[in-house]
């Protein structure tokens, strides 16, 4: 059985694997996984193909006897927020998150608003392989209705979790880069509701991403970094394509790496709860532990991927969770990565502490985290992983195999893990010494590349 779902749904190139027949097969399988009755929510992001694929999904589900609620173009976390509030049994999101514009995808949300368990995804994959299809008579066909109230309901809920008066009193000027993505329909309105003066960049939905690619990297946010100090703004905020992440620029125009935001907000959550559990993947910075342990916090590590983190948070009743890429999870709001909630929470922290973002970040434990990648054929992943695990086990202080191989050595650590969506290994390395962090990353890159060459043979 072919695996279709990666760490965050299905993502494929439009016009190649991802086409109308493929979407029909996947959604038909989803329709067979749940009985007609409670509605199914369908929403989508701003990609050029998203609305069309969503309409195919809605029609396919209706023909299978389901009542479909189309909530429209919204951030993925807004759709996750709406699924339980519409008493839906499942949500179908057409999105490829931060991938380049030629990609699109399908994500499945459970009735609790969490991404579905792997067992549900396997059921869909089995249905696609078998080619299940509906054969209902006309009298049992479902219907499709539009629900256009979700955006402002979602915005109001986020505002209810922060001190709007305190944020308003700070009279903050914020430059918001929506990246031509789904946040265009929610985040500008949220920030204005919080009393901020908002200056927007790339705030019209456009699946061609004319402003910059939808991954909120330092290179892609060069305009935002220039705009913040030039306009005398207090900070900048950027979202990825489906707005489940938020990345920040401080008042000087410095791009704030995601691991710093994760550490800052984890420390604040633990401090406010007088302890508690923080859940984060093995790729997270050591700075998280350094920041929360003195306050009575405990860090629990998981495999990489937000579904794993959110499910562990639910089990552990964690006070906070998230990833080092700007995808943070505030359980008082919902168990989902949420870029808008992250933006509001950080503004709330700035208002409460009466400090600038730069001043807040200056007090964090300081590490250098290097992220790289190296090619590896899919069919060699398991063998390469076993090979590098054996190599690093020999002379490392400690090896963790929760996800890939994480080896502690030489005053830092290096993590090597196969990508769930691409033919490559991702390499993370960290140390307080930037040179050591880079050396560990290079060591990891050489180890994977050498294993691939050895296992692939002369060809």
C-alpha positions in Angstrom: 0.0 0.0 0.0 1.5 3.4 -1.0 1.9 5.9 1.7 0.2 9.2 0.7 0.3 11.2 4.0 3.5 12.8 5.2 4.1 14.5 8.6 1.4 17.1 7.8 -1.1 15.7 5.3 -0.7 15.0 1.6 1.4 17.3 -0.5 2.0 16.9 -4.2 2.7 18.9 -7.4 -0.5 20.1 -9.1 -1.0 18.6 -12.5 1.2 15.7 -11.8 0.2 13.5 -8.9 -2.3 16.0 -7.6 -5.1 16.3 -10.1 -8.9 16.1 -10.1 -9.1 12.3 -10.3 -6.6 12.0 -7.4 -8.5 14.4 -5.2 -11.8 12.5 -6.0 -10.2 9.2 -5.0 -8.8 10.6 -1.7 -12.0 12.4 -0.7 -14.1 9.4 -1.7 -12.1 7.3 0.7 -12.6 9.9 3.4 -16.3 9.9 2.7 -16.4 6.1 3.2 -14.5 6.4 6.6 -17.4 8.2 8.3 -21.1 7.6 8.1 -23.6 10.3 6.8 -25.0 12.4 9.7 -22.9 15.2 11.3 -21.5 17.6 8.8 -18.1 17.6 7.2 -16.3 20.9 7.1 -14.3 21.8 3.9 -12.0 24.8 3.8 -9.0 25.9 1.7 -6.0 28.2 1.4 -5.1 30.8 -1.2 -3.3 28.6 -3.7 -4.4 28.8 -7.4 -5.9 25.3 -7.3 -7.3 25.3 -3.8 -10.9 26.5 -4.4 -11.3 24.2 -7.4 -10.0 21.1 -5.5 -12.2 22.1 -2.5 -15.3 22.2 -4.8 -14.4 18.7 -6.1 -14.1 17.6 -2.4 -17.4 19.1 -1.5 -19.2 17.5 -4.4 -17.6 14.1 -3.9 -18.7 14.1 -0.2 -22.2 15.3 -1.1 -22.6 12.5 -3.6 -21.5 10.1 -0.8 -24.5 11.3 1.3 -22.8 13.8 3.5 -23.8 17.3 4.5 -20.9 19.6 3.7 -20.2 23.0 5.3 -17.8 25.1 3.1 -16.1 27.6 5.4 -14.1 29.1 2.5 -10.6 30.5 2.3 -9.3 30.5 5.9 -6.0 29.7 7.8 -5.7 26.0 8.6 -5.9 26.7 12.4 -9.2 28.7 11.8 -10.6 25.6 10.1 -9.4 23.4 12.9 -11.1 25.8 15.4 -14.4 25.6 13.5 -14.6 21.8 13.1 -15.6 21.0 16.7 -17.7 24.2 16.9 -19.7 23.1 13.9 -20.1 19.7 15.5 -18.5 18.2 12.4 -17.2 14.6 12.3 -14.3 15.5 10.1 -12.7 18.5 8.4 -11.0 18.4 4.9 -8.5 21.2 4.3 -7.0 21.9 0.8 -3.6 23.3 1.6 0.1 22.8 1.0 1.1 25.1 3.9 4.5 26.7 3.2 5.4 24.6 0.1 6.2 26.4 -3.2 3.3 27.5 -5.4 3.3 24.4 -7.7 2.3 22.3 -4.7 -1.1 21.6 -3.1 -2.4 19.0 -0.7 -5.1 17.6 1.5 -5.2 17.6 5.3 -7.7 15.8 7.5 -9.0 17.2 10.8 -10.8 15.1 13.5 -13.9 16.1 15.4 -11.8 17.5 18.2 -10.0 19.9 15.8 -6.7 17.8 15.9 -5.1 16.4 12.9 -6.3 12.8 12.6 -4.4 9.8 13.9 -2.1 7.8 11.6 -4.7 4.9 11.7 -7.3 7.1 10.1 -4.8 8.2 7.4 -4.0 4.5 6.7 -7.8 3.9 6.3 -7.9 6.6 3.6 -4.8 5.1 1.9 -6.5 1.7 1.8 -9.6 3.3 0.3 -7.6 5.0 -2.4 -5.8 1.7 -3.2 -9.1 -0.2 -3.4 -10.8 2.6 -5.4 -13.9 3.0 -3.2 -16.7 5.1 -4.7 -20.2 6.1 -3.7 -23.2 4.5 -5.5 -26.1 6.2 -3.7 -29.6 6.8 -5.2 -30.8 10.4 -5.8 -32.9 10.3 -2.6 -29.8 9.9 -0.4 -27.5 12.5 -1.9 -26.2 15.1 0.6 -25.9 18.8 0.2 -23.4 21.7 0.3 -23.9 24.9 2.2 -21.7 27.9 2.8 -20.7 29.2 6.2 -19.1 32.6 6.0 -19.0 33.5 9.7 -16.0 31.5 10.7 -13.2 34.2 10.2 -14.5 36.7 12.7 -15.6 34.0 15.1 -12.0 32.7 15.1 -10.6 36.3 15.5 -12.9 37.0 18.4 -11.9 33.8 20.2 -8.2 34.6 20.0 -8.8 38.2 21.3 -10.6 36.6 24.2 -7.4 34.9 25.4 -5.3 38.1 25.7 -5.4 41.4 27.5 -6.8 43.6 24.7 -6.7 46.7 26.9 -3.1 46.3 27.8 -2.1 45.7 24.2 -4.1 48.7 23.1 -2.5 50.9 25.8 1.0 50.2 24.3 -0.1 51.8 21.0 2.1 49.3 19.1 2.9 49.7 15.4 3.1 46.4 13.7 4.2 45.5 10.1 2.3 42.4 9.1 3.4 40.3 6.1 0.6 38.0 5.1 2.7 36.4 2.4 -0.3 36.5 0.0 -1.7 33.5 2.0 -4.7 32.6 4.0 -3.9 35.0 6.9 -5.0 37.9 4.7 -8.6 37.3 5.8 -7.9 37.1 9.5 -4.7 38.5 10.9 -5.1 42.2 9.8 -8.5 42.3 11.5 -7.1 40.6 14.6 -4.3 43.0 15.1 -6.6 46.0 14.6 -9.0 44.5 17.1 -6.0 44.4 19.5 -5.5 48.1 19.1 -2.4 48.0 17.0 -1.5 50.3 14.2 -1.2 47.8 11.4 0.9 48.3 8.2 0.4 45.3 5.8 2.6 43.7 3.2 1.4 41.1 0.7 -2.0 41.3 2.2 -4.1 40.2 -0.8 -4.6 36.4 -1.4 -2.6 35.2 -4.4 -1.5 31.6 -4.9 1.3 32.7 -7.2 3.0 34.3 -4.1 4.2 37.4 -5.9 5.6 39.0 -2.8 7.9 36.1 -1.8 7.7 32.4 -1.4 5.4 31.3 1.4 8.1 29.8 3.6 8.8 32.6 6.2 12.6 32.3 6.1 15.1 35.1 6.7 15.7 35.4 3.0 12.0 35.6 2.1 11.3 38.2 4.7 14.0 40.7 3.6 11.3 43.3 2.8 9.7 42.9 6.2 13.1 43.3 8.0 13.7 46.5 6.1 10.3 47.9 6.6 10.1 47.6 10.4 12.9 50.0 11.3 12.2 52.2 8.2 8.7 52.8 9.4 9.6 53.1 13.1 7.5 50.0 13.9 7.7 48.1 17.1 8.0 44.7 15.4 7.1 42.7 12.3 5.0 39.6 12.0 4.9 37.1 9.1 2.9 34.0 8.4 3.4 31.0 6.1 0.9 30.1 3.4 -1.8 28.6 5.6 -1.0 30.7 8.7 -0.3 28.0 11.2 3.0 29.6 11.9 4.1 33.1 12.9 7.7 34.5 12.6 8.9 37.8 14.0 11.2 40.7 13.3 12.2 42.9 16.2 12.2 46.7 16.1 15.8 46.9 14.7 14.9 44.7 11.7 16.5 41.5 13.1 14.9 38.3 12.0 14.0 36.3 15.1 14.7 32.5 14.6 11.8 30.3 15.5 13.7 28.6 18.3 13.9 31.9 20.1 10.2 32.5 19.9 9.5 28.9 21.1 11.8 29.4 24.1 10.3 32.8 24.9 6.7 31.7 24.9 7.5 28.4 26.6 9.1 30.3 29.5 6.2 32.6 29.8 3.6 29.7 29.8 5.5 27.8 32.5 6.0 31.0 34.6 2.3 31.8 34.4 1.2 28.3 35.3 3.9 28.0 38.1 5.3 24.9 36.3 4.0 22.4 33.9 4.9 20.3 30.9 6.1 21.7 27.5 6.0 19.4 24.5 8.3 19.9 21.6 10.1 17.7 18.9 13.6 16.4 19.3 14.7 19.1 16.8 14.0 21.9 19.4 16.7 24.0 20.9 18.3 23.1 24.3 17.4 26.7 25.3 13.8 25.6 25.9 14.9 23.3 28.7 17.3 25.9 30.1 14.6 28.4 30.2 11.7 26.4 31.8 13.5 24.1 34.3 14.4 26.9 36.8 10.7 27.7 36.8 9.5 24.2 37.6 8.9 23.2 34.0 9.5 19.9 32.3 10.2 19.3 28.6 8.8 16.2 26.8 10.3 15.4 23.4 8.4 13.8 20.5 8.9 12.9 16.9 8.9 15.9 14.4 5.5 16.9 13.2 2.7 18.9 14.8 0.2 16.0 15.0 2.6 14.1 17.2 3.2 17.2 19.4 -0.5 18.0 19.8 -1.5 14.5 20.6 1.3 14.3 23.3 0.2 17.6 24.7 -3.4 16.3 25.0 -2.2 13.2 26.8 0.2 15.1 29.1 -2.1 18.1 29.7 0.8 20.3 28.7 0.7 24.0 29.3 2.5 24.8 26.0 4.0 23.1 23.0 5.4 23.8 19.6 8.1 23.5 17.0 11.2 25.6 16.3 9.8 26.7 12.9 7.3 29.2 14.4 4.5 26.7 14.8 3.4 27.2 18.4 0.4 25.7 20.3 -1.6 27.3 23.0 -3.8 24.7 24.6 -6.1 27.3 26.3 -7.2 28.3 22.7 -6.9 25.0 20.8 -4.5 22.1 20.3 -3.2 23.2 16.9 -0.3 25.2 15.6 -1.8 28.7 15.3 0.0 31.7 13.8 -2.6 34.3 14.7 -2.8 33.0 18.3 1.0 33.2 18.4 1.0 36.8 17.2 -1.6 37.8 19.8 0.2 36.0 22.6 3.5 37.6 21.9 1.9 41.1 21.7 0.2 40.3 25.1 3.6 39.4 26.5 5.2 42.6 25.2 2.3 44.6 26.8 2.5 42.8 30.1 6.2 43.1 30.5 6.4 46.6 29.2 9.5 45.7 27.2 10.3 45.6 23.5 10.6 42.2 21.7 14.4 42.7 21.5 14.6 43.3 25.2 12.6 40.1 26.0 14.7 38.0 23.7 18.0 39.4 25.2 17.3 37.5 28.4 17.1 34.0 26.8 19.7 31.3 26.9 21.8 31.7 23.7 22.5 28.9 21.3 23.2 28.6 17.6 20.9 26.2 15.7 22.0 25.2 12.2 19.5 23.6 9.8 20.7 21.8 6.6 19.6 19.0 4.3 21.2 16.4 2.1 19.7 14.2 -0.6 18.9 10.6 0.0 16.8 8.2 -2.2 13.6 7.2 -0.5 14.4 3.5 -0.9 17.7 4.0 1.0 16.2 5.9 4.0 16.0 3.0 6.4 19.5 1.7 5.6 21.1 5.1 5.8 19.5 5.7 9.1 20.7 2.4 10.5 24.2 3.2 9.2 24.5 6.6 10.7 23.0 5.4 14.0 25.8 2.8 14.3 28.4 5.4 13.3 27.3 8.0 15.9 26.7 5.4 18.7 30.5 4.8 18.9 31.8 8.1 20.1 28.9 10.2 21.3 28.0 11.0 24.9 24.4 10.0 24.3 22.2 9.0 21.4 18.5 9.5 21.2 16.4 7.7 18.5 12.9 9.1 19.1 13.0 10.4 15.5 16.1 9.7 13.4 19.4 9.9 15.3 20.2 12.7 17.7 23.8 12.5 19.0 25.1 14.6 21.9 28.8 15.3 21.5 31.5 18.1 21.4 29.6 20.6 23.5 26.4 20.3 21.4 24.2 17.9 19.5 23.4 16.9 15.9 20.1 15.4 14.6 19.8 13.4 11.4 16.3 12.4 10.3 14.8 11.4 7.0 12.2 13.8 5.6 8.6 12.5 5.5 7.8 14.3 2.3 11.0 14.6 0.3 14.0 12.4 -0.8 16.4 13.8 1.7 17.7 13.9 5.3 17.3 16.9 7.4 20.3 17.8 9.6 20.0 20.0 12.7 23.0 20.9 14.9 23.3 23.1 17.9 25.9 24.5 20.3 26.5 27.6 22.3 29.6 28.0 20.1 28.5 28.9 16.5 31.6 27.3 15.0 30.9 24.0 16.9 27.3 24.1 15.7 28.5 24.5 12.1 31.1 21.8 12.5 28.5 19.4 13.9 26.2 20.1 11.0 29.0 19.4 8.5 29.8 16.2 10.3 26.1 15.1 10.0 26.0 16.1 6.3 29.2 14.1 5.6 27.8 11.1 7.5 24.6 10.9 5.5 26.2 11.6 2.2 28.9 9.0 2.9 26.3 6.4 3.9 24.2 7.1 0.7 27.3 6.7 -1.5 28.4 3.5 0.2 24.9 1.9 0.1 24.0 3.0 -3.4 27.2 1.4 -4.8 29.2 2.6 -7.8 26.2 3.7 -9.8 
